[in-house]
Amino acid sequence: MKIYRHIHRAPVRVLRIGHRRFWLRLKRDMLVLKDALSQETQETKDMLVIYKRYTRNSASKEELAEANKQLADLIKGLGLGVFAVLPFAPITIPVVVKLGKLVKVDILPSSFNNLAQRKAELNRHKQKLKQAGEKGISK
């Protein structure tokens, strides 16, 4: 630690910045996950409405196909939920997802397939807000 202090002038400041960066990244990831889960919830509600209409013979074949696709996503999520209750879940879930990609089997529900795109959109939105704030301050 003494060597680090001599090399770097402000180790406490660096630690604080790293700590803040970690929590901001964690908050951003949780917002993306919340968005994906809310999308999955809405799709499941729509699926139940379509199945209810199907029991009354008022749903079309396209709607029924979409509901069946969502049911498959729901079963995927439940299957992944089994790994969540096992010990070492933070290790086993990524391993299972990676193995699924290797054998070209889609393990994650469809709302989780574009998480990287959602993170990029969240970053763009954050940048726009930051630029708008800077313009407001400079005026």
Buried (B, 14 or more C-beta within 10 A) or exposed (E): EEEEEEEEEEEEEEEEEEEEEEEEEEEBEEEBEEBBBEBBEEBBEBBEEBBEBBEEEEBEEEBBEBBEEBBEBBEBBEEBEEBEEEEEEEEEBEEBBEEBEEEEEBBBBBBBEBBEEBBEEBEEEEEEEEEEEEEEEEE
